[in-house]
Amino acid sequence: MQAFLDRLGRDPVLQARVEIAVTADEVAVLAQDLGFAVSGSDLLMLSRRSTPGVRMTRVQHPGEYPGRYY
C-alpha cells in the first residue's frame, strides 16, 4: 500500500487518473494494474490520512453505513 501511495505522490498522470475514479475499487484496479496489491477496502480504511503528496478523503454517498470504514 505504501509503495502505491509513494508512487501516487510523485506521478501526476496517475494522480489525474485517480482523481477521475469514482470508487475506491476503481482506484484499487489502477494500483493493481501497476502491480500493487491494493484493495478498495484498504483504501477506504485510509480515509482522513495523508502521506507526502497524497491525502486520502472518503466521499460519503447516500445509502452507505456511517462509520463503516473508520
Helices and strands as residue ranges (DSSP letters): H 2-10, H 12-20, H 24-33, H 40-45, E 50-51, E 54-55
